[in-house]
């Protein structure tokens, strides 16, 4: 966990006081909704289809049990008893009254969490690998660098009014769990041939109506120079980014129109001016940030203890252990993913009761720490292997022990037309129906790893472009239709999906997905060939033929 200092607390508390005054002026009529809009957006407040929505940042996906309990408190006191975890390691509350927003924010500020810069044309919540600091094989904890970026960009006077929103993601492992290639800037920490740790810098990723994968602009930037290099990128974007057309304002459009080589020339020229200036990081500064991260006092334990071997005789436990438990860098410990994808449920939703209970389990089994991943699931990052059987039973009681992580029912979805004023179609009911269709664990295991992503509009908050199966809601003559893509992925081999054919009506979407899955099972070369690999080998045609044969 990172220990926030007095400066952080002062910034958050002053922002709460400032926003309280802004809300009072809006409620009194002193501010119009148009005048209030830019003020609320910088505090994570949206006006959605039915009510205001409050988005809270969870920097690099790390929460304490006290913070999770406070989120539960806000859900219970000011919301309708639940919160929605998003693909950006945020949590959203969709039903808070405007008059209650200042009090909700004040309650959250007491435990160091807030909505500052979770919306608006600024640098957003900095995300990272949700297993950062605990997964074997990573170069170092990527959250250290995410925190450096967070501190530098929060309330940055030059970058608070960019041409458009701006998103960072950081990873330090060969396996990309942070989806860095779909971000405006993606950073991959690795060691070069000389053994020095540094960054591959990628720029210009993003989804929406014109999806692009980020391109590598610099193969290796040293850790001392990374802040100046990022600053140079942001300066170039701020200078040249379109402000006359919201649809062409993202940095991905600038990179595409200039070309990566021309864009790099502009960045390198700017970098030369600032490279050895005040933003160059020295070792003491880096170590100061590193020292503020505390890690558990791990016990000396052996892997695969007797309790685990005995519990493995229970097939239900064994299925959960195989699916939801990952290796930890410390012997005798494990990382446990807690899925928020129950059959018939809303992907990413957790009730106040569940949040309280998971916080209690984090205190008991994970040193009081919880992580949030972009797949809309939670994780307990420090669980002793000897405690896994007891934790499994406890999670089952909470309703979050479904062994479906990375399987067909582990669906990523935006809120869609049930909440969002921008949406063209519903997302949640499609996800709910698909979880029912694929509820049988034996069927899900037979299918293997398969990611379904659903967005209710072209803004792509559900990341449908990078779903193994992507579903996009569109409107046709007042009716809900859905385009389907296949072959996308957001990992280290990131790819954009390919459209299989014409959009299909709402009541046929689940059937189409079943047809695609059945075609895959019939066409795969061997049982362990993943769906996304089969699509890469075969192309779209055989799946398209299966789907549209009778339509």
LINKA-V464615 format. One line per field, one symbol per residue. ss: DSSP state (H for helix, E for strand, L for the rest). phi: phi as a letter, one per 40 degrees, with the letter a starting at -180 (. if undefined). psi: psi as a letter, one per 20 degrees, with the letter a starting at -180 (. if undefined). A space follows every 10 residues. Layout:
# LINKA-V464615
ss: ???
phi: ???
psi: ???
This chain:
# LINKA-V464615
ss: LELLLHHHHH HHHHHHHHHH HHHHHHHHLL LLHHHHHHHH HLLLEEELLL LEEEEEELHH HEEEHHHHHH HHHHHHHLLL LEEEELLLLE EEEEEELHHH HHHHHHHHHL LLLLLLLLLL LLELLLEELL LLLLLLLLLL LHHHHHHHHH HHHLLLLLLL LLLLLELEEE ELLLLLLLLH HHLLEEEEEE ELLLLLEEEE EEELLELLLL LELLEEEEEE EELLLHHHHH HHHHHHHHHH LLLLLHHHLL HHHHHHHHLH HHHHHHHHHH HHHHLLLLLL LLHHHHHHHH HLELLLLLLL LLLLLHHHHH HLLLHHHHHH HHHHEEELLL LLEEEEEELL LLLLLLLLEE EHHHHHHHHH HHHHHLLLEE EELLLLLEEE EEEEHHHHHH HHHHHHHHLL LLLLLLLLLL LEELLHHHLL LLLLLLLHHH HHHHHHHLLL HHHHHHHLLL LEEEELLLLL LLLHHHLLEE EEEEEELLEE EEEEEELLEL LLLLELLEEL LLLEEHHHHH HHHHHHHHHH HHHLLLLLLL HHHHHHHHLL HHHHHHHHLL L
phi: .ccccccdcc dccccccccd ccccccccgc bcccccdccc ccbgbbbccb acbbbbcbdf gbbccccccc cccccccbbb gabbcbcbfb bbbcbccdcc dccccccccc bgbabdfcag caccdcbadc bdgbccgcca cccdcccdcd ccccfcccbc bcdadabbab bbbcccbbfc cbbcbbbbca bcccgccabc bbagcibgcb cbccbcbaca bcccbccccc dccccccccb ccbcaccbcc ccccccccgc ccccdccccc cdcbdbcccc cbddcccccd cccbbccccc bccfcddccc cccccccccc cccbbbcbcb dgbabbcbcb bcdgccdgcb cdcccccccc ccccbbfgbb bbbccgbbab cbccdccccc cdccccccgb bccbcgcccc ccaccgccbc ccccacbdcc cccccccbcc cccccccgca bbbbbcaccg ccfccbcdbb bbcbbbfgbc bbcbbbgcab ccbdaccbcc iccbcdcbcc cccccccccc ccbccacccc dcccccccgc dcccccccdb b
psi: qpoqahgghg gghhhggghg hgghhghiih prhghhghgh hijkpqoagh rqpppppnpk jpqrhhghhh hggghghibk jrroprjkkr qqpikpqghi ghgghgghhh jkqrjpkjrr mapapprrpi jpiiqqiqgr oihghhhggg ghipkphhji mrhrqppqqp qjqhpojjlh ikrgpppopr pahjjppapp pqqjqqcbhn pqqqqphpho pqhhihhhgg ggghggghgi qpiiohikiq hhgggghhqh ggghggghgh hhhigkbhip prghgghggh iipqqqnqro qqqlrhhghg hiiohgghgg ghgipqqqip qirrpppopl mqpjrppiqp rggggghhgg hghhikkkqq qprijkrrqo ilpphhiggg gghghhhikl jpmjpjahjm ppqrhbihgp iiqhrqgghg gghhhghkho hhgghghapo ppppqiriik hjlhhjqgop ppprpoljqp rpqpqqjqqj bilpqqrppi aqqqrgjigh ggggggghgg hhiqhrhjoq ghhhghghah ghgghggjhj .
